[in-house]
Amino acid sequence: MKVLHIGKYYFPFFGGIEKVTQDLVENRVYQNKVTSFILAHQNESKLPSEHIKINDIQVCKVRLNGVVAYAPIATSFLKELNQVVDEFNPDVIHIHMPNLSAFACLFSSRAKKVPWVVHWHSDVLGAVPDLKIKLLYPFYRLFERSLLKRACRVLVTSPPYLTDSAALNDFKHKCSVVPIGIKDVGLCANNQDTQTTNQLNLLMIGRLTYYKGHSLMLRALSRLPAKIKVHLSIIGEGELSNELLSLSKSLKIQDKVSFLGRVSDSDISKQLFGTDLLCLPSIEKTEAFGVVLLEAAMHSKPALVSNVKGSGMSWVVQDRVTGFIFENNNVESLCEKIQEIYLDKMSLKALGLNARERFDEVFNLDSVANQITELYENILAEKTMLDS
């Protein structure tokens, strides 16, 4: 099968959806049945459109005109889409949402001849949406509904997200839950003992943006009793970088926090090996799943997450089995949970081993790739029956 993937950006751009897409198309199980083509945007407006190969995957990156309300704008996207459909002749178009440019499919007679799979990574509106997004969403929603109506299947990454997503309410009959999977790099499940020092080492990985809960974590650390020895390492870049640095200083916790910026994959792996607990205190369901939770589980590390209604975080992490869950956007609850974990630090190794076991059973990319290719096959079989 030939599958055209449509996304916002692509490697080497650093982002959750981009990493999920790259891991899938480069997976051997997936490649045994699928030849992929990626259509996405350049991540800098100065760069012209280009057709390249990245790790043997064909990629078209479309010239970016600008970004409005976090959405990339590319006036030539429809033209490039039509050209790719003509030349690549896909059997399936796999659309990763949210993505404003994906609506080009609605205006392409060529794309309309091909079955669509919509991969629903997250809703556009969070619990406390940005004002620009709130104002523009009613117009976006018209096209979003049209896209969902034309889709053959909608992939949703967790049961809670499917249950709670207002955008998917009218389309649940065509939704299938397929969790995100990441490739297993062959780490041994018992290769890291919980550290025996009296310090609890915490790690956050992700873009420094409003919904990730960095400021919540910093405020929780500032309220810990002096006897609780904790250090937080933060990996990532983003628009809140300077604000968070200033906050750590004003809270007088500079000695408890290290801002590491963007680091290599190998350095992320080293940080995961060296930490006791991965923290993802996101405050709304814009954090639809939390791919970094899978990376932690693969490294046999438990995770601490918030119980955001509708998010998959508290489905990926099982409370007191593979990690811990605290009350969403509640500094006191987070502070109390960190103290509780500190006082029972020796339990973290067992929780980490449980997380690794769940990773093998549910989130291994080979298994997820099989589910997705079987879904393609079912769609094409149905199309063949209708055509005949």
C-alpha positions as a Markdown table, in Angstrom:
| # | Residue | x | y | z |
|---|---|---|---|---|
| 1 | Met | 0.0 | 0.0 | 0.0 |
| 2 | Lys | 1.0 | 3.6 | -0.6 |
| 3 | Val | 0.1 | 6.0 | 2.1 |
| 4 | Leu | 0.4 | 9.8 | 2.0 |
| 5 | His | 0.8 | 11.3 | 5.5 |
| 6 | Ile | -0.2 | 14.9 | 5.9 |
| 7 | Gly | 1.1 | 16.7 | 9.0 |
| 8 | Lys | 2.1 | 20.2 | 10.3 |
| 9 | Tyr | 5.8 | 19.7 | 10.3 |
| 10 | Tyr | 8.3 | 16.8 | 10.1 |
| 11 | Phe | 11.8 | 15.8 | 11.3 |
| 12 | Pro | 14.1 | 17.4 | 12.2 |
| 13 | Phe | 11.4 | 19.6 | 13.7 |
| 14 | Phe | 11.0 | 18.7 | 17.4 |
| 15 | Gly | 7.4 | 17.9 | 18.3 |
| 16 | Gly | 5.2 | 15.1 | 19.7 |
| 17 | Ile | 3.0 | 14.5 | 16.6 |
| 18 | Glu | 6.0 | 14.8 | 14.3 |
| 19 | Lys | 7.9 | 12.1 | 16.4 |
| 20 | Val | 4.9 | 9.8 | 16.3 |
| 21 | Thr | 4.6 | 10.1 | 12.5 |
| 22 | Gln | 8.3 | 9.6 | 12.0 |
| 23 | Asp | 8.5 | 6.5 | 14.2 |
| 24 | Leu | 5.5 | 5.0 | 12.5 |
| 25 | Val | 6.7 | 5.5 | 8.9 |
| 26 | Glu | 10.2 | 4.3 | 9.7 |
| 27 | Asn | 8.9 | 1.2 | 11.6 |
| 28 | Arg | 9.9 | -2.1 | 9.9 |
| 29 | Val | 6.5 | -3.8 | 10.6 |
| 30 | Tyr | 4.8 | -0.8 | 9.0 |
| 31 | Gln | 7.2 | -0.7 | 6.1 |
| 32 | Asn | 6.6 | -4.4 | 5.3 |
| 33 | Lys | 3.1 | -3.3 | 4.1 |
| 34 | Val | 3.4 | 0.4 | 3.4 |
| 35 | Thr | 5.4 | 2.8 | 1.3 |
| 36 | Ser | 5.0 | 6.3 | 2.8 |
| 37 | Phe | 5.2 | 9.9 | 1.6 |
| 38 | Ile | 5.2 | 12.8 | 4.0 |
| 39 | Leu | 3.5 | 16.2 | 3.1 |
| 40 | Ala | 4.2 | 18.9 | 5.7 |
| 41 | His | 5.4 | 22.5 | 6.1 |
| 42 | Gln | 8.8 | 24.0 | 6.4 |
| 43 | Asn | 9.2 | 25.2 | 9.9 |
| 44 | Glu | 10.9 | 28.5 | 8.9 |
| 45 | Ser | 9.2 | 31.0 | 6.5 |
| 46 | Lys | 12.5 | 31.7 | 4.7 |
| 47 | Leu | 12.8 | 28.2 | 3.3 |
| 48 | Pro | 11.4 | 27.3 | -0.2 |
| 49 | Ser | 9.3 | 24.2 | -0.9 |
| 50 | Glu | 11.4 | 21.1 | -1.4 |
| 51 | His | 11.2 | 17.4 | -2.1 |
| 52 | Ile | 13.7 | 15.4 | -0.1 |
| 53 | Lys | 14.4 | 12.0 | 1.4 |
| 54 | Ile | 14.7 | 11.6 | 5.1 |
| 55 | Asn | 15.9 | 8.2 | 6.2 |
| 56 | Asp | 14.6 | 6.8 | 2.9 |
| 57 | Ile | 11.2 | 8.3 | 3.3 |
| 58 | Gln | 10.0 | 10.7 | 0.6 |
| 59 | Val | 9.1 | 14.1 | 2.1 |
| 60 | Cys | 7.7 | 17.3 | 0.6 |
| 61 | Lys | 8.0 | 20.3 | 2.8 |
| 62 | Val | 5.9 | 23.2 | 1.6 |
| 63 | Arg | 7.0 | 26.8 | 1.9 |
| 64 | Leu | 5.6 | 28.5 | 5.0 |
| 65 | Asn | 4.1 | 32.0 | 4.6 |
| 66 | Gly | 3.5 | 32.5 | 8.3 |
| 67 | Val | 1.9 | 31.3 | 11.5 |
| 68 | Val | -1.5 | 32.5 | 12.7 |
| 69 | Ala | -2.9 | 31.3 | 16.1 |
| 70 | Tyr | -0.2 | 28.5 | 16.2 |
| 71 | Ala | -1.4 | 27.3 | 12.7 |
| 72 | Pro | 1.1 | 27.2 | 9.8 |
| 73 | Ile | -0.2 | 29.1 | 6.7 |
| 74 | Ala | 1.1 | 27.8 | 3.3 |
| 75 | Thr | -0.7 | 29.3 | 0.3 |
| 76 | Ser | 0.8 | 26.7 | -2.1 |
| 77 | Phe | -0.2 | 23.7 | 0.0 |
| 78 | Leu | -3.2 | 22.7 | -2.2 |
| 79 | Lys | -0.9 | 22.9 | -5.3 |
| 80 | Glu | 1.7 | 20.7 | -3.7 |
| 81 | Leu | -1.0 | 18.3 | -2.4 |
| 82 | Asn | -2.4 | 17.8 | -5.9 |
| 83 | Gln | 1.1 | 17.3 | -7.4 |
| 84 | Val | 1.9 | 14.7 | -4.7 |
| 85 | Val | -1.4 | 12.8 | -5.2 |
| 86 | Asp | -0.7 | 12.8 | -9.0 |
| 87 | Glu | 2.8 | 11.6 | -8.8 |
| 88 | Phe | 2.7 | 9.3 | -5.7 |
| 89 | Asn | -0.8 | 7.9 | -6.4 |
| 90 | Pro | -1.6 | 7.0 | -2.8 |
| 91 | Asp | -4.1 | 4.2 | -1.8 |
| 92 | Val | -4.8 | 6.0 | 1.6 |
| 93 | Ile | -4.3 | 9.6 | 2.8 |
| 94 | His | -3.5 | 9.6 | 6.6 |
| 95 | Ile | -4.2 | 13.0 | 8.0 |
| 96 | His | -2.7 | 14.1 | 11.3 |
| 97 | Met | -4.9 | 16.6 | 13.2 |
| 98 | Pro | -5.0 | 19.3 | 14.2 |
| 99 | Asn | -3.6 | 20.9 | 11.1 |
| 100 | Leu | -5.2 | 23.9 | 9.2 |
| 101 | Ser | -3.5 | 23.0 | 5.9 |
| 102 | Ala | -5.1 | 19.5 | 6.0 |
| 103 | Phe | -8.3 | 21.2 | 4.9 |
| 104 | Ala | -6.8 | 21.5 | 1.5 |
| 105 | Cys | -8.0 | 17.9 | 1.0 |
| 106 | Leu | -11.6 | 19.3 | 0.9 |
| 107 | Phe | -10.7 | 21.4 | -2.1 |
| 108 | Ser | -8.8 | 18.7 | -4.0 |
| 109 | Ser | -10.7 | 16.6 | -6.4 |
| 110 | Arg | -7.7 | 14.3 | -6.6 |
| 111 | Ala | -7.5 | 13.8 | -2.8 |
| 112 | Lys | -11.3 | 13.1 | -2.7 |
| 113 | Lys | -10.8 | 10.0 | -4.8 |
| 114 | Val | -8.6 | 8.5 | -2.1 |
| 115 | Pro | -9.9 | 7.1 | 1.3 |
| 116 | Trp | -8.9 | 9.3 | 4.3 |
| 117 | Val | -7.9 | 8.2 | 7.7 |
| 118 | Val | -7.9 | 11.1 | 10.3 |
| 119 | His | -5.5 | 10.6 | 13.2 |
| 120 | Trp | -7.0 | 12.7 | 16.0 |
| 121 | His | -4.0 | 13.6 | 18.2 |
| 122 | Ser | -5.9 | 16.3 | 20.1 |
| 123 | Asp | -8.8 | 18.7 | 20.0 |
| 124 | Val | -8.1 | 22.3 | 19.0 |
| 125 | Leu | -9.9 | 23.8 | 22.0 |
| 126 | Gly | -8.5 | 23.2 | 25.5 |
| 127 | Ala | -10.3 | 23.8 | 28.8 |
| 128 | Val | -8.9 | 27.3 | 28.8 |
| 129 | Pro | -8.2 | 28.1 | 25.2 |
| 130 | Asp | -6.1 | 30.9 | 23.9 |
| 131 | Leu | -8.3 | 33.9 | 23.0 |
| 132 | Lys | -7.2 | 33.9 | 19.4 |
| 133 | Ile | -8.1 | 30.2 | 19.1 |
| 134 | Lys | -11.4 | 30.7 | 20.8 |
| 135 | Leu | -12.4 | 33.4 | 18.4 |
| 136 | Leu | -11.2 | 31.6 | 15.3 |
| 137 | Tyr | -12.4 | 28.1 | 16.2 |
| 138 | Pro | -16.1 | 28.4 | 15.0 |
| 139 | Phe | -14.7 | 29.0 | 11.4 |
| 140 | Tyr | -12.1 | 26.2 | 11.8 |
| 141 | Arg | -14.9 | 23.9 | 13.1 |
| 142 | Leu | -16.8 | 24.1 | 9.8 |
| 143 | Phe | -13.9 | 22.6 | 7.9 |
| 144 | Glu | -13.1 | 20.2 | 10.7 |
| 145 | Arg | -16.6 | 18.7 | 10.6 |
| 146 | Ser | -16.4 | 18.4 | 6.8 |
| 147 | Leu | -13.1 | 16.6 | 7.1 |
| 148 | Leu | -14.5 | 14.2 | 9.7 |
| 149 | Lys | -17.6 | 13.5 | 7.6 |
| 150 | Arg | -15.5 | 12.5 | 4.6 |
| 151 | Ala | -13.0 | 10.4 | 6.6 |
| 152 | Cys | -13.4 | 6.6 | 6.4 |
| 153 | Arg | -12.0 | 6.1 | 9.9 |
| 154 | Val | -10.9 | 8.3 | 12.8 |
| 155 | Leu | -8.0 | 7.1 | 15.0 |
| 156 | Val | -8.2 | 8.3 | 18.6 |
| 157 | Thr | -5.3 | 7.7 | 20.9 |
| 158 | Ser | -7.1 | 6.8 | 24.2 |
| 159 | Pro | -10.5 | 5.8 | 25.5 |
| 160 | Pro | -10.8 | 8.9 | 27.7 |
| 161 | Tyr | -10.1 | 11.2 | 24.8 |
| 162 | Leu | -12.8 | 9.6 | 22.7 |
| 163 | Thr | -15.3 | 9.8 | 25.5 |
| 164 | Asp | -14.7 | 13.4 | 26.3 |
| 165 | Ser | -14.0 | 15.0 | 22.9 |
| 166 | Ala | -17.0 | 17.3 | 21.9 |
| 167 | Ala | -15.5 | 17.6 | 18.4 |
| 168 | Leu | -15.9 | 13.8 | 17.9 |
| 169 | Asn | -19.4 | 13.4 | 19.4 |
| 170 | Asp | -21.1 | 13.0 | 16.1 |
| 171 | Phe | -18.5 | 10.7 | 14.6 |
| 172 | Lys | -18.0 | 8.1 | 17.2 |
| 173 | His | -19.4 | 5.4 | 14.9 |
| 174 | Lys | -16.3 | 5.7 | 12.7 |
| 175 | Cys | -13.7 | 6.1 | 15.6 |
| 176 | Ser | -11.2 | 3.4 | 16.6 |
| 177 | Val | -8.9 | 3.6 | 19.6 |
| 178 | Val | -5.3 | 3.0 | 18.6 |
| 179 | Pro | -2.8 | 4.1 | 21.2 |
| 180 | Ile | 0.4 | 5.8 | 20.3 |
| 181 | Gly | 3.4 | 3.5 | 20.1 |
| 182 | Ile | 7.1 | 4.2 | 20.1 |
| 183 | Lys | 9.9 | 2.0 | 18.9 |
| 184 | Asp | 11.6 | -0.2 | 21.5 |
| 185 | Val | 15.3 | 0.5 | 21.4 |
| 186 | Gly | 16.1 | -2.7 | 23.3 |
| 187 | Leu | 16.6 | -1.3 | 26.8 |
| 188 | Cys | 16.8 | -3.9 | 29.5 |
| 189 | Ala | 13.9 | -3.7 | 31.9 |
| 190 | Asn | 16.1 | -4.0 | 35.1 |
| 191 | Asn | 19.0 | -1.9 | 33.9 |
| 192 | Gln | 18.6 | 0.9 | 36.4 |
| 193 | Asp | 18.2 | 0.7 | 40.2 |
| 194 | Thr | 16.5 | 3.5 | 42.0 |
| 195 | Gln | 19.2 | 5.8 | 43.2 |
| 196 | Thr | 20.0 | 5.4 | 46.9 |
| 197 | Thr | 20.8 | 9.0 | 47.7 |
| 198 | Asn | 18.3 | 11.0 | 49.8 |
| 199 | Gln | 17.5 | 13.3 | 46.9 |
| 200 | Leu | 14.5 | 12.7 | 44.7 |
| 201 | Asn | 15.4 | 13.5 | 41.0 |
| 202 | Leu | 12.6 | 14.6 | 38.9 |
| 203 | Leu | 12.5 | 15.2 | 35.1 |
| 204 | Met | 10.3 | 17.1 | 32.8 |
| 205 | Ile | 10.6 | 16.8 | 29.0 |
| 206 | Gly | 8.6 | 19.0 | 26.6 |
| 207 | Arg | 8.0 | 22.4 | 25.0 |
| 208 | Leu | 8.0 | 25.3 | 27.4 |
| 209 | Thr | 4.4 | 26.3 | 26.8 |
| 210 | Tyr | 1.3 | 27.2 | 28.9 |
| 211 | Tyr | -0.4 | 23.8 | 29.1 |
| 212 | Lys | 2.6 | 21.7 | 30.1 |
| 213 | Gly | 2.3 | 22.8 | 33.8 |
| 214 | His | 5.9 | 24.0 | 34.3 |
| 215 | Ser | 4.9 | 26.9 | 36.5 |
| 216 | Leu | 2.7 | 24.6 | 38.5 |
| 217 | Met | 5.6 | 22.3 | 39.2 |
| 218 | Leu | 7.9 | 25.2 | 40.1 |
| 219 | Arg | 5.3 | 26.5 | 42.6 |
| 220 | Ala | 4.9 | 23.1 | 44.1 |
| 221 | Leu | 8.7 | 22.7 | 44.6 |
| 222 | Ser | 8.7 | 26.1 | 46.4 |
| 223 | Arg | 6.2 | 24.8 | 48.9 |
| 224 | Leu | 8.1 | 21.7 | 49.9 |
| 225 | Pro | 9.5 | 21.5 | 53.4 |
| 226 | Ala | 13.3 | 22.0 | 53.6 |
| 227 | Lys | 13.8 | 18.4 | 54.7 |
| 228 | Ile | 12.5 | 17.2 | 51.3 |
| 229 | Lys | 15.5 | 17.1 | 49.0 |
| 230 | Val | 14.3 | 17.4 | 45.4 |
| 231 | His | 16.0 | 18.4 | 42.1 |
| 232 | Leu | 14.1 | 19.0 | 38.9 |
| 233 | Ser | 15.7 | 18.9 | 35.4 |
| 234 | Ile | 13.7 | 20.5 | 32.6 |
| 235 | Ile | 14.4 | 19.6 | 29.0 |
| 236 | Gly | 12.8 | 21.7 | 26.2 |
| 237 | Glu | 12.5 | 25.2 | 24.6 |
| 238 | Gly | 9.6 | 27.4 | 24.1 |
| 239 | Glu | 7.9 | 30.8 | 24.5 |
| 240 | Leu | 7.8 | 30.6 | 28.3 |
| 241 | Ser | 11.6 | 30.0 | 28.7 |
| 242 | Asn | 12.4 | 33.5 | 30.1 |
| 243 | Glu | 9.3 | 33.6 | 32.2 |
| 244 | Leu | 10.0 | 30.2 | 33.8 |
| 245 | Leu | 13.6 | 31.2 | 34.6 |
| 246 | Ser | 12.4 | 34.4 | 36.2 |
| 247 | Leu | 9.7 | 32.5 | 38.2 |
| 248 | Ser | 12.3 | 30.0 | 39.6 |
| 249 | Lys | 14.4 | 33.0 | 40.7 |
| 250 | Ser | 11.5 | 34.8 | 42.3 |
| 251 | Leu | 10.5 | 31.6 | 44.1 |
| 252 | Lys | 14.1 | 31.2 | 45.3 |
| 253 | Ile | 14.4 | 27.6 | 44.0 |
| 254 | Gln | 17.2 | 28.1 | 41.5 |
| 255 | Asp | 19.3 | 25.4 | 43.3 |
| 256 | Lys | 16.4 | 22.9 | 42.9 |
| 257 | Val | 15.9 | 23.4 | 39.1 |
| 258 | Ser | 18.1 | 22.9 | 36.0 |
| 259 | Phe | 17.0 | 24.3 | 32.7 |
| 260 | Leu | 18.7 | 22.1 | 30.1 |
| 261 | Gly | 17.1 | 23.5 | 26.9 |
| 262 | Arg | 16.9 | 21.3 | 23.8 |
| 263 | Val | 19.1 | 18.3 | 24.0 |
| 264 | Ser | 19.9 | 15.3 | 21.8 |
| 265 | Asp | 18.0 | 12.0 | 21.9 |
| 266 | Ser | 21.0 | 10.3 | 23.5 |
| 267 | Asp | 21.1 | 13.0 | 26.2 |
| 268 | Ile | 17.3 | 12.5 | 26.8 |
| 269 | Ser | 18.0 | 8.8 | 27.3 |
| 270 | Lys | 20.8 | 9.6 | 29.7 |
| 271 | Gln | 18.5 | 11.9 | 31.7 |
| 272 | Leu | 15.8 | 9.3 | 31.8 |
| 273 | Phe | 18.3 | 6.7 | 33.1 |
| 274 | Gly | 19.4 | 9.1 | 35.8 |
| 275 | Thr | 16.0 | 10.3 | 37.0 |
| 276 | Asp | 13.7 | 8.7 | 39.6 |
| 277 | Leu | 10.5 | 10.0 | 38.2 |
| 278 | Leu | 9.2 | 11.5 | 34.9 |
| 279 | Cys | 6.8 | 14.4 | 35.6 |
| 280 | Leu | 4.1 | 15.6 | 33.2 |
| 281 | Pro | 1.8 | 18.0 | 35.2 |
| 282 | Ser | -0.1 | 19.3 | 32.2 |
| 283 | Ile | -3.1 | 21.4 | 33.0 |
| 284 | Glu | -5.5 | 20.6 | 30.2 |
| 285 | Lys | -6.3 | 18.0 | 27.5 |
| 286 | Thr | -4.3 | 19.8 | 24.9 |
| 287 | Glu | -1.9 | 17.2 | 26.4 |
| 288 | Ala | -4.0 | 14.5 | 24.7 |
| 289 | Phe | -1.6 | 11.5 | 25.4 |
| 290 | Gly | 1.9 | 12.3 | 26.5 |
| 291 | Val | 4.3 | 10.4 | 24.3 |
| 292 | Val | 7.1 | 11.2 | 26.8 |
| 293 | Leu | 5.3 | 8.9 | 29.3 |
| 294 | Leu | 6.1 | 6.0 | 26.9 |
| 295 | Glu | 9.7 | 7.0 | 26.7 |
| 296 | Ala | 9.9 | 6.9 | 30.5 |
| 297 | Ala | 8.1 | 3.5 | 30.6 |
| 298 | Met | 10.6 | 2.1 | 28.0 |
| 299 | His | 13.4 | 3.2 | 30.4 |
| 300 | Ser | 11.6 | 1.4 | 33.3 |
| 301 | Lys | 10.7 | 4.7 | 34.9 |
| 302 | Pro | 7.4 | 5.6 | 36.6 |
| 303 | Ala | 5.6 | 8.9 | 35.9 |
| 304 | Leu | 3.7 | 11.5 | 37.7 |
| 305 | Val | 0.7 | 13.0 | 35.8 |
| 306 | Ser | -2.4 | 15.2 | 36.4 |
| 307 | Asn | -5.9 | 13.8 | 36.1 |
| 308 | Val | -7.0 | 16.1 | 33.3 |
| 309 | Lys | -10.6 | 15.2 | 32.2 |
| 310 | Gly | -10.5 | 13.6 | 28.8 |
| 311 | Ser | -6.7 | 13.4 | 28.5 |
| 312 | Gly | -5.1 | 10.0 | 27.9 |
| 313 | Met | -2.4 | 10.8 | 30.5 |
| 314 | Ser | -4.2 | 9.1 | 33.4 |
| 315 | Trp | -5.0 | 6.1 | 31.1 |
| 316 | Val | -1.4 | 5.7 | 30.1 |
| 317 | Val | -0.2 | 6.0 | 33.7 |
| 318 | Gln | -2.0 | 3.7 | 36.2 |
| 319 | Asp | -2.1 | 5.2 | 39.6 |
| 320 | Arg | 0.2 | 3.4 | 42.1 |
| 321 | Val | 0.8 | 0.7 | 39.5 |
| 322 | Thr | 3.0 | 2.4 | 36.9 |
| 323 | Gly | 3.1 | 5.9 | 38.5 |
| 324 | Phe | 1.1 | 8.5 | 40.3 |
| 325 | Ile | -1.8 | 10.8 | 39.5 |
| 326 | Phe | -2.6 | 14.1 | 41.3 |
| 327 | Glu | -5.4 | 16.5 | 41.1 |
| 328 | Asn | -5.3 | 18.7 | 38.0 |
| 329 | Asn | -3.9 | 22.2 | 38.2 |
| 330 | Asn | -3.7 | 22.0 | 42.0 |
| 331 | Val | -0.4 | 23.1 | 43.6 |
| 332 | Glu | -1.2 | 21.6 | 47.0 |
| 333 | Ser | -2.1 | 18.2 | 45.5 |
| 334 | Leu | 1.1 | 18.2 | 43.5 |
| 335 | Cys | 3.2 | 19.3 | 46.5 |
| 336 | Glu | 1.7 | 16.6 | 48.7 |
| 337 | Lys | 2.2 | 13.9 | 46.1 |
| 338 | Ile | 5.9 | 14.8 | 45.7 |
| 339 | Gln | 6.3 | 14.5 | 49.5 |
| 340 | Glu | 4.6 | 11.2 | 49.5 |
| 341 | Ile | 6.8 | 9.9 | 46.7 |
| 342 | Tyr | 9.9 | 11.2 | 48.5 |
| 343 | Leu | 9.0 | 9.3 | 51.7 |
| 344 | Asp | 8.5 | 6.1 | 49.8 |
| 345 | Lys | 11.2 | 6.4 | 47.2 |
| 346 | Met | 12.1 | 2.7 | 47.2 |
| 347 | Ser | 8.8 | 1.8 | 45.6 |
| 348 | Leu | 9.8 | 3.6 | 42.4 |
| 349 | Lys | 11.8 | 0.7 | 41.1 |
| 350 | Ala | 8.8 | -1.7 | 41.2 |
| 351 | Leu | 6.5 | 0.9 | 39.6 |
| 352 | Gly | 9.1 | 1.4 | 36.9 |
| 353 | Leu | 9.2 | -2.3 | 36.1 |
| 354 | Asn | 5.4 | -2.3 | 35.9 |
| 355 | Ala | 5.6 | 0.6 | 33.5 |
| 356 | Arg | 8.0 | -1.3 | 31.3 |
| 357 | Glu | 5.7 | -4.3 | 31.3 |
| 358 | Arg | 2.7 | -2.2 | 30.3 |
| 359 | Phe | 4.8 | -0.6 | 27.5 |
| 360 | Asp | 5.6 | -4.1 | 26.1 |
| 361 | Glu | 2.0 | -5.1 | 26.2 |
| 362 | Val | 0.2 | -1.9 | 24.9 |
| 363 | Phe | 2.5 | 0.7 | 23.6 |
| 364 | Asn | 5.1 | -1.2 | 21.6 |
| 365 | Leu | 5.3 | 0.4 | 18.1 |
| 366 | Asp | 5.3 | -3.0 | 16.3 |
| 367 | Ser | 1.9 | -3.8 | 17.7 |
| 368 | Val | 0.5 | -0.3 | 17.0 |
| 369 | Ala | 1.8 | -0.5 | 13.4 |
| 370 | Asn | 0.0 | -3.8 | 12.9 |
| 371 | Gln | -3.3 | -2.3 | 14.1 |
| 372 | Ile | -2.9 | 0.7 | 11.7 |
| 373 | Thr | -2.0 | -1.4 | 8.6 |
| 374 | Glu | -4.9 | -3.7 | 9.3 |
| 375 | Leu | -7.2 | -0.7 | 9.5 |
| 376 | Tyr | -5.9 | 0.4 | 6.0 |
| 377 | Glu | -6.5 | -3.1 | 4.6 |
| 378 | Asn | -10.1 | -3.1 | 5.9 |
| 379 | Ile | -10.7 | 0.3 | 4.4 |
| 380 | Leu | -9.4 | -0.7 | 1.0 |
| 381 | Ala | -11.3 | -4.0 | 1.1 |
| 382 | Glu | -14.5 | -2.0 | 1.8 |
| 383 | Lys | -13.7 | 0.3 | -1.1 |
| 384 | Thr | -13.1 | -2.6 | -3.4 |
| 385 | Met | -16.5 | -4.1 | -2.5 |
| 386 | Leu | -18.3 | -0.7 | -3.1 |
| 387 | Asp | -16.5 | -0.2 | -6.4 |
| 388 | Ser | -17.5 | -3.7 | -7.6 |
